[in-house]
Amino acid sequence: MIYGKYGRVLGIVLAGGKGERLMPLTKYRAKPAVPFAAKYRIVDFALSNLVNSGVFSIYVLVQFKSQSLNEHVERGWQFGGALRGRDFFITVVPAQMWRGEHWFQGTADAVYQNLHLVTLYNADRICIFAADHIYKMNVEEMLDFHQANGSDVTVAANIVPRSEAHQFGCLFTDGTGRITGFVEKPADPPEIPGRPGYSYVSMGNYIFERETLEEALLEDGQMEGSSHDFGKDILPRLFGRCRMFAYDFSANRIPYAEKIDRPYWRDVGTLKAYWEAHMDLLQPDSPMTLYNAQWPIRTVSFADPPAFSYPSNGKTCSVIGTLRAEGSRVLGGVVHRSVLSRNCTILPGAVVEECIIGQSVVIGEDCRLRRVIVDAHNRIAADTVIGYDPESDALNYHYDRDSGITVVSMPTMKLRTEI
């Protein structure tokens, strides 16, 4: 793809988000670094889509609480040996204040501050993708659409019921898919021509021709009062000045699948959406499969032992409808419709239902947990009950009243002060 019909394609992954609505999961990490589906991080989905599509030149722009994200990319996303070079790299780029003494001030400013990377790579077109969504996407099909329409900017658009579209940036389009307007979180979302009751919403994924991107960002960088955001500022200014099209994500197809992967995209920006996305994966016929070997979701591999289950202390063991990462152990416990991350342990008599259990967590004997997210490195004391009494949960943990989900935060990091 680098030297083929698409020219020189550069990938830029926007991974600097705070993820404030995902607190406390983002207390010590950036949103793209939040664990997902037992063994992955959220950022793995954007990176996998690009690499699986043949985009091998990628900059990952980071900012807030990025240490674990930096380590994750450096450990698991590096080309080795003869593949290393100018056109094969996945590189973390922190805010370097090239354009002034300030952090990235928006999604557009993050790219604006790093326009020199576009120049150094000599890109023909740039894929700018968000790192904080869960989805599978064949980017090559979007590139085909972009070139077939002679587009200067192509925006990946998901189709949602009009009643839900007010939560997103919405696209006005004509019958050919050409974008004629954009409005952020409208009270009255526009309908897709010929599709009454449905709206196009932006997925935060864009393909730009190089000249269009450079001109738009240089102009925006000089404008006082701009929020320097692609959705709020860049796209609205480009209407009527260049060819902009909406790429219908529902038409995207993942190749090589035994059965075609269905288009799936979820913004996991809230605790409710994050938990629901996990529950989607636990369905027998999940709307997004992780088991297409020809389109893998890639991540860091660790030398952890296999998962293990066995009755213990006279207690039976039952594990049903559960995703389990390496090193997870269920010893005489009951785990139904849940997610077990690396090296967690469920001790005898514990009952865990519809929960997400983080890395190296220990659930003590005879605990009962229901609809709970337990973040990494916690030890839940024996006989603890969480998820059955909202008022008690609100006093002792982080209780999300919108979803009824209880979150046990990662233990507070304490500095040793003694000499």
LUMMAR-408842 format. One line per field, with one value per residue (C-alpha): residue in one letter; residue number from 1; x, y, z negated; chain. Coordinates in steps of 0.001 Angstrom, whole numbers, plus 524288, in hexadecimal, padded with zeros to 5 digits. Layout:
<atoms>
type: [A	...];
seq: [NUM	...];
x: [X	...];
y: [Y	...];
z: [Z	...];
mol: [A	...];
</atoms>
This chain:
<atoms>
type: [M	I	Y	G	K	Y	G	R	V	L	G	I	V	L	A	G	G	K	G	E	R	L	M	P	L	T	K	Y	R	A	K	P	A	V	P	F	A	A	K	Y	R	I	V	D	F	A	L	S	N	L	V	N	S	G	V	F	S	I	Y	V	L	V	Q	F	K	S	Q	S	L	N	E	H	V	E	R	G	W	Q	F	G	G	A	L	R	G	R	D	F	F	I	T	V	V	P	A	Q	M	W	R	G	E	H	W	F	Q	G	T	A	D	A	V	Y	Q	N	L	H	L	V	T	L	Y	N	A	D	R	I	C	I	F	A	A	D	H	I	Y	K	M	N	V	E	E	M	L	D	F	H	Q	A	N	G	S	D	V	T	V	A	A	N	I	V	P	R	S	E	A	H	Q	F	G	C	L	F	T	D	G	T	G	R	I	T	G	F	V	E	K	P	A	D	P	P	E	I	P	G	R	P	G	Y	S	Y	V	S	M	G	N	Y	I	F	E	R	E	T	L	E	E	A	L	L	E	D	G	Q	M	E	G	S	S	H	D	F	G	K	D	I	L	P	R	L	F	G	R	C	R	M	F	A	Y	D	F	S	A	N	R	I	P	Y	A	E	K	I	D	R	P	Y	W	R	D	V	G	T	L	K	A	Y	W	E	A	H	M	D	L	L	Q	P	D	S	P	M	T	L	Y	N	A	Q	W	P	I	R	T	V	S	F	A	D	P	P	A	F	S	Y	P	S	N	G	K	T	C	S	V	I	G	T	L	R	A	E	G	S	R	V	L	G	G	V	V	H	R	S	V	L	S	R	N	C	T	I	L	P	G	A	V	V	E	E	C	I	I	G	Q	S	V	V	I	G	E	D	C	R	L	R	R	V	I	V	D	A	H	N	R	I	A	A	D	T	V	I	G	Y	D	P	E	S	D	A	L	N	Y	H	Y	D	R	D	S	G	I	T	V	V	S	M	P	T	M	K	L	R	T	E	I];
seq: [1	2	3	4	5	6	7	8	9	10	11	12	13	14	15	16	17	18	19	20	21	22	23	24	25	26	27	28	29	30	31	32	33	34	35	36	37	38	39	40	41	42	43	44	45	46	47	48	49	50	51	52	53	54	55	56	57	58	59	60	61	62	63	64	65	66	67	68	69	70	71	72	73	74	75	76	77	78	79	80	81	82	83	84	85	86	87	88	89	90	91	92	93	94	95	96	97	98	99	100	101	102	103	104	105	106	107	108	109	110	111	112	113	114	115	116	117	118	119	120	121	122	123	124	125	126	127	128	129	130	131	132	133	134	135	136	137	138	139	140	141	142	143	144	145	146	147	148	149	150	151	152	153	154	155	156	157	158	159	160	161	162	163	164	165	166	167	168	169	170	171	172	173	174	175	176	177	178	179	180	181	182	183	184	185	186	187	188	189	190	191	192	193	194	195	196	197	198	199	200	201	202	203	204	205	206	207	208	209	210	211	212	213	214	215	216	217	218	219	220	221	222	223	224	225	226	227	228	229	230	231	232	233	234	235	236	237	238	239	240	241	242	243	244	245	246	247	248	249	250	251	252	253	254	255	256	257	258	259	260	261	262	263	264	265	266	267	268	269	270	271	272	273	274	275	276	277	278	279	280	281	282	283	284	285	286	287	288	289	290	291	292	293	294	295	296	297	298	299	300	301	302	303	304	305	306	307	308	309	310	311	312	313	314	315	316	317	318	319	320	321	322	323	324	325	326	327	328	329	330	331	332	333	334	335	336	337	338	339	340	341	342	343	344	345	346	347	348	349	350	351	352	353	354	355	356	357	358	359	360	361	362	363	364	365	366	367	368	369	370	371	372	373	374	375	376	377	378	379	380	381	382	383	384	385	386	387	388	389	390	391	392	393	394	395	396	397	398	399	400	401	402	403	404	405	406	407	408	409	410	411	412	413	414	415	416	417	418	419];
x: [80000	80B40	80FB5	80378	7F766	7F54A	80293	809AA	7FFAF	802CA	7FAC5	7F8E8	7F218	7EC9D	7EF30	7F00D	7E26D	7E018	7D3EC	7CDD0	7C0B4	7C7B4	7CCBF	7D16B	7D6D4	7DE8F	7E3B4	7F167	7F0D7	7EC74	7DF99	7E614	7EDFA	7E1FD	7E19D	7D75D	7D2A9	7DBBF	7E8B7	7E80F	7E8B1	7DEEE	7E9C1	7EC37	7DFE7	7E3D4	7F1BF	7ED23	7E3E2	7EED4	7F90C	7EF89	7EC07	7FA31	7FD25	80A7A	80EDA	807E9	809F8	8029E	8006F	7FFF1	7FE65	7F760	7FC25	802A3	80CFF	805B1	80158	80F57	81428	8092C	80C3F	81ADD	819A8	80F9C	80F1A	81CD8	82183	82DD9	83A1E	83A19	82C89	8312E	832D0	82D4C	820DA	81E97	81CA4	812E0	8182A	812EF	8132D	81143	80D75	81A32	81531	81A1D	80FCA	81084	811A7	804F3	7FFAC	7F74F	7EB55	7E26A	7E2B9	7E658	7F0C1	7F704	7F938	7FC93	8078C	80D05	80B6B	81A1D	8182F	80F54	819F1	824D8	81D1A	8193E	80B5E	80195	7F5ED	7F42D	7EB20	7E7C8	7E11D	7DC3A	7E20D	7D6AE	7CC53	7C9F7	7C839	7CD3F	7CEFE	7D581	7DC14	7DFA6	7D14D	7D03F	7DC66	7D62B	7C9F0	7D233	7D971	7CDBE	7C699	7D242	7D038	7D8A1	7D323	7CBD5	7C4FA	7C180	7B306	7AB2E	79C88	794C1	78653	782F6	77E3D	78C33	793A2	79302	79E4F	7A7C0	7AC97	7A2ED	7A550	79C54	79E07	79802	793C0	7A1AF	7A763	7ADB3	7ADFC	7A648	7A69A	7AAD4	7A4BA	7A9CE	79FFA	793AB	78671	78075	789B8	78954	7846A	78BE8	785D0	77D84	77F02	77433	77634	78503	7907C	79ED8	7A7C0	7B644	7BEE8	7CA64	7D205	7D678	7DE6E	7E468	7EBBC	7F866	7F688	7E8C2	7ED4C	7F8DB	7F0FC	7E5D4	7EEBC	7F742	7EB0B	7E51C	7F1C6	7F0EF	7E2BF	7DFFE	7D453	7D565	7D4A6	7DDF7	7D570	7D322	7C4A4	7C182	7CA83	7D1AE	7C692	7BC70	7C60D	7C907	7BB0E	7BA0C	7C8C1	7CC84	7C6BA	7C24A	7BB7F	7B5B7	7BA5D	7AF40	7B552	7AA11	7AF36	7BCC3	7C0DA	7CBD9	7D270	7D603	7CB99	7C528	7B8DC	7B96C	7BBD3	7B057	7B37B	7B4E6	7B88C	7B67D	7BAFF	7BEB9	7BF79	7B6D7	7B6E6	7A9BD	7AEA1	7BB56	7B41C	7AA18	7B4D7	7BA72	7AD17	7ABB4	7B7DC	7B207	7A652	7A6A0	7A56C	7ACD6	7AB11	7B9F1	7C268	7D030	7D24E	7D4DC	7E2E4	7E4B9	7E11A	7E6E3	7E5F2	7F441	7F9FF	80592	808AE	80D84	81397	807FA	80345	7F6AC	7E97C	7E54A	7D8AC	7D6C6	7CE03	7D489	7D1CF	7C5B2	7BFE5	7BB9D	7C10A	7B869	7BD13	7B2F3	7B2BC	7BF7E	7CB45	7D7BF	7E596	7F242	7F51C	7E713	7E2E6	7D597	7D7A2	7CAA0	7C344	7B7C0	7BA16	7AEF7	7AE9D	7BADD	7C868	7D4A4	7E134	7EF32	7F35F	7E6EC	7E246	7D485	7D538	7CC0C	7BDD4	7BE77	7B36A	7B66A	7AB9C	7AC18	7B8BF	7C57C	7D0F0	7DDDF	7EBE9	7F192	7E4EE	7E1C4	7D367	7D301	7CBBD	7BCD7	7BC24	7B04C	7B1EA	7A7CB	7A965	7B64B	7C2BB	7CE8A	7DA6A	7E817	7EFDE	7E48A	7E288	7D446	7D346	7CC0E	7BD37	7BC77	7AFA4	7AF86	7A4F9	798FD	796CF	79867	798C3	7A350	7AB00	7AA29	7AFFF	7BB3C	7BE5C	7BBC7	7AD82	7A899	79A2B	797E9	79B5C	79A96	7A8D2	7B1E7	7C069	7CB0C	7D5F8	7E410	7EA95	7F008	7FE62	805F9	813DD	81D4E	82202	82A69	83927];
y: [80000	80954	80A20	8050F	80B95	81352	819EF	81C41	81A61	81F1E	81B03	8244A	81ECF	828B6	822B7	82E70	82E32	82FC0	82744	82ECB	827C1	81ACA	81E9C	817F7	80ED0	81A6E	81E9D	819B3	817AF	81E0D	81982	81227	80A81	805A2	7F69C	7F008	7E215	7DB5B	7DD48	7E95F	7F81A	800E5	80647	7F898	7F95C	80591	80094	7F30A	7F8D8	800CE	7F5F8	7EB9E	7F4F8	7F683	803B0	80185	80F90	81476	81F4E	81E14	82B91	82ABD	83462	83225	8278F	820A8	81852	80B59	80E7B	8117B	804B4	7FD01	80220	80099	7F28D	7ED6C	7F5BC	7F65C	7F0ED	7E8F6	7E5CE	7E88D	7EEC0	7FA61	80672	81306	80CA5	80294	80889	80AB5	8161B	81CC4	82B9A	833BD	84215	84907	8571C	859E5	86479	86AC5	86772	86019	85248	84D5C	85624	84D93	84297	84BB4	85296	84570	8432A	8518B	850D1	84523	8494D	847FA	83931	83994	84107	837F0	82C05	832B9	82DB5	82E55	82BEE	82AA8	82199	8286C	81EB8	81F94	81623	815C5	80DAF	7FF11	7FB06	7F2D4	7F9C0	7F6D0	803EE	7FFF0	8003D	80E1D	811CF	80BE1	8140B	82034	81EE0	81A8F	82710	82FF8	8340F	83DF2	839A5	82D2A	82B70	81DE5	81E6B	814F1	81375	814B4	8168F	824F4	82456	82159	82A5F	83647	8305F	831C4	83AC6	83941	83A53	84048	83939	83955	82D3E	82A5D	82A93	837E1	83F48	84BE4	84F5D	84B5C	84E17	84A01	842E3	84909	848E9	84610	83CB3	83C5C	83027	828A9	82B2E	81F5F	819C7	81FCE	81DF9	81CA6	8260D	82613	8289F	82AFB	8201A	82971	8228D	82A85	8295C	83626	839A7	83F98	84D29	84E35	84A40	85387	85F3A	85CA8	85B00	866C2	86F27	869D3	86BCF	87A75	87BDC	88125	87B25	86E3F	861F2	85BB9	84FB6	84844	84682	853D9	85C74	85628	84EDC	859E1	8636B	85A62	8593B	85F1D	86096	85299	8455F	83ED4	831AC	82916	81B06	811F4	80936	7FF86	7FBF7	7F89B	7EA78	7E357	7D9F6	7CBBE	7C8FD	7BB97	7C366	7D1D6	7DA13	7E2ED	7F16E	7F4C4	801A5	80658	812A9	80D88	81B17	8181D	80D57	808B3	807BC	80164	7F6D6	7F4B3	7F2EF	7E7FC	7E1C0	7E23C	7D9C2	7CF93	7CCB7	7BF61	7C657	7D29D	7DE89	7DF82	7D36A	7D2C7	7C58E	7C8EA	7C42C	7CB88	7D888	7D7A3	7E1DE	7E2D6	7E60E	7E3D6	7D59E	7D1A1	7C522	7C252	7B47D	7AF07	7B1E9	7A788	7A348	798EF	795F1	79979	79863	79062	79B2D	79873	79FF2	7A5C0	7AEAD	7B1F1	7BC6E	7C27B	7C879	7C44B	7C935	7C217	7BF08	7C0AA	7B656	7B253	7A9BE	7A4E0	7B10C	7B422	7BD95	7C04E	7CA27	7D127	7D53E	7D08F	7D7E9	7D319	7CC50	7CEC9	7C489	7C0D6	7B99D	7AEDF	7B250	7BF39	7C253	7CBEA	7CFA6	7D964	7DF2A	7E418	7DFAF	7E6B7	7E22D	7DB9F	7DD40	7D356	7D0F0	7CB5E	7BF67	7BFF5	7CD7B	7D10D	7DABB	7DE95	7E8E4	7ED7E	7F267	7EF70	7F6EA	7F120	7ECE7	7ECC0	7E24F	7E0B8	7DB9A	7CEFD	7CFC7	7DD18	7DFEE	7E9F7	7ED00	7E978	7F5D7	8029F	80B34	80314	80296	8115E	81308	809A1	809D1	81175	80F1D	8136E	81640	81778	80934	802D4	7FEB9	7FEF7	80166	7FDA7	80736	8035B	80431	8119A	812BB	8162D	81B31	815DC	82142	81A6C	81ADB];
z: [80000	7FD3F	80B67	8120C	81777	80AF2	80B56	7FE8F	7F3AC	7E5F4	7DA24	7CEB2	7C2B6	7B91F	7ABBB	7A2BB	79CD8	78E42	78E1B	782DE	7844F	7822A	774DB	76C6D	77709	77C37	76EFE	77218	780D6	78D7D	79357	79EB7	7949C	78D3A	78D8C	795DE	7983C	78E81	795A6	79E3D	79CD3	7A3CB	7AC95	7B204	7BA53	7C1EA	7C3C0	7C7F5	7D207	7D81F	7D819	7DCEE	7E7F9	7EC12	7E5D8	7DFB3	7DD4F	7D125	7C751	7BA60	7B471	7A591	79A83	78D95	7842B	78F6F	788AC	78937	7971B	79B27	7954B	79BA7	7A950	7A77E	7A296	7ABF7	7B821	7BD88	7CA81	7C8DC	7D05F	7DEDA	7DE6F	7D687	7DEC1	7E40D	7E8E7	7DE26	7D0B9	7C5E4	7BE0A	7B1DD	7B2FC	7A694	7A6CF	7AA0E	7AA6C	7B81B	7B9D7	7AC67	79E1D	79CB3	79D33	7A856	7A7E5	7B010	7B9E7	7C507	7BD08	7B9F7	7C87E	7CAF1	7C0FA	7C85C	7D67D	7D817	7D70F	7E302	7EA32	7E5F8	7EA4C	7F70B	7F5D4	800F1	7F818	7E980	7E1D5	7D506	7CC01	7BE07	7B423	7AAA7	7B1AB	7B294	7C0AC	7CBFB	7D8E9	7E5E7	7E878	7F65C	7FA23	7F4FB	7FCD6	8090B	806B3	80444	8112B	81942	81581	8176F	8095E	80236	7F515	7F1DB	7E4D0	7DFB5	7DC80	7D46D	7D64F	7C9AB	7C6A8	7C760	7B947	7B4E3	7BE10	7B51D	7AD62	7B8D8	7C367	7CEAC	7DD4E	7E775	7F478	801F2	80964	80DD8	80024	801EF	7F50C	7F548	7E6DD	7D948	7CC1F	7BEC7	7B603	7BBFD	7B57A	7C2DD	7C9FF	7D8E8	7DFB2	7EA1E	7F793	7FAC8	7ED03	7E4B5	7D62B	7D722	7D66B	7D9F6	7CE4E	7CF27	7C9EC	7C832	7D310	7DEC8	7EB44	7F00F	7FC3C	7F793	7FD4E	7F7D3	7EA4B	7EA1C	7EEC6	7E537	7D976	7DC97	7DDD5	7D153	7C9DA	7CC1F	7C815	7BA8E	7B3EA	7BB20	7B2DB	7BCC7	7BE50	7CAF1	7C890	7C2F7	7CB0C	7D677	7DD2B	7DC53	7E29F	7EDEF	7F301	80089	80197	804EB	80810	7FB73	7FAD8	7F03F	7F0CB	7ECC1	7E264	7E38C	7F10C	7EBCE	7ECE9	7E60D	7EF9E	7ED84	7E347	7E306	7E14C	7E48B	7D874	7D62A	7D538	7C6D2	7C0A0	7B2D5	7AC3A	79EBD	798CC	78D14	782F5	78804	7961B	791AC	78A05	794DD	79EFD	796AF	7954D	7A42B	7A549	79C1E	7A4B9	7AB81	7B899	7B518	7BDF3	7BE39	7BEC0	7B94B	7BFC2	7CDF7	7CF0C	7DBCE	7D585	7C7D6	7BD54	7B9F7	7ACAF	7A3B8	7A0BD	79346	78E21	78554	7826D	7883A	7821B	77845	7718E	76703	75B4B	74E70	73FDF	7429E	74B33	75919	76487	76F41	77A2C	7849B	78F37	78AC0	79193	78ABC	78C7C	789BF	77B97	776D7	76CF4	767E2	75BE1	756E5	75B2A	763F9	76F43	778C4	78414	77FAC	7842D	77D12	77FE5	77EDE	7724D	76AA2	760D1	75C83	74F79	74A4D	74835	74F82	758FE	763FA	76D7A	778C3	773BB	77980	77118	77345	773D3	767A1	75FFA	75546	751FD	7444B	73F6B	73F24	74560	74D8D	758B9	762E1	76D97	767F1	76E64	765D0	76AAE	76A86	75E79	754D6	74A84	746A7	738C3	735CD	7344E	73B0E	7421C	74D2E	7570B	74F12	74702	74EAC	7429C	73C2D	748D2	74A3B	73CA0	73E8E	74D1C	7598F	75CF2	76A50	768A3	77749	77990	76C36	76DB7	761F2	76410	75A7B	75D93	75EE8	75178	74E4B	75175	7453B	744D6	73AE4	732BE	728B6	72A58];
mol: [A	A	A	A	A	A	A	A	A	A	A	A	A	A	A	A	A	A	A	A	A	A	A	A	A	A	A	A	A	A	A	A	A	A	A	A	A	A	A	A	A	A	A	A	A	A	A	A	A	A	A	A	A	A	A	A	A	A	A	A	A	A	A	A	A	A	A	A	A	A	A	A	A	A	A	A	A	A	A	A	A	A	A	A	A	A	A	A	A	A	A	A	A	A	A	A	A	A	A	A	A	A	A	A	A	A	A	A	A	A	A	A	A	A	A	A	A	A	A	A	A	A	A	A	A	A	A	A	A	A	A	A	A	A	A	A	A	A	A	A	A	A	A	A	A	A	A	A	A	A	A	A	A	A	A	A	A	A	A	A	A	A	A	A	A	A	A	A	A	A	A	A	A	A	A	A	A	A	A	A	A	A	A	A	A	A	A	A	A	A	A	A	A	A	A	A	A	A	A	A	A	A	A	A	A	A	A	A	A	A	A	A	A	A	A	A	A	A	A	A	A	A	A	A	A	A	A	A	A	A	A	A	A	A	A	A	A	A	A	A	A	A	A	A	A	A	A	A	A	A	A	A	A	A	A	A	A	A	A	A	A	A	A	A	A	A	A	A	A	A	A	A	A	A	A	A	A	A	A	A	A	A	A	A	A	A	A	A	A	A	A	A	A	A	A	A	A	A	A	A	A	A	A	A	A	A	A	A	A	A	A	A	A	A	A	A	A	A	A	A	A	A	A	A	A	A	A	A	A	A	A	A	A	A	A	A	A	A	A	A	A	A	A	A	A	A	A	A	A	A	A	A	A	A	A	A	A	A	A	A	A	A	A	A	A	A	A	A	A	A	A	A	A	A	A	A	A	A	A	A	A	A	A	A	A	A	A	A	A	A	A	A	A	A	A	A	A	A	A	A	A	A	A	A	A	A	A	A	A	A	A	A	A	A	A	A	A	A	A];
</atoms>
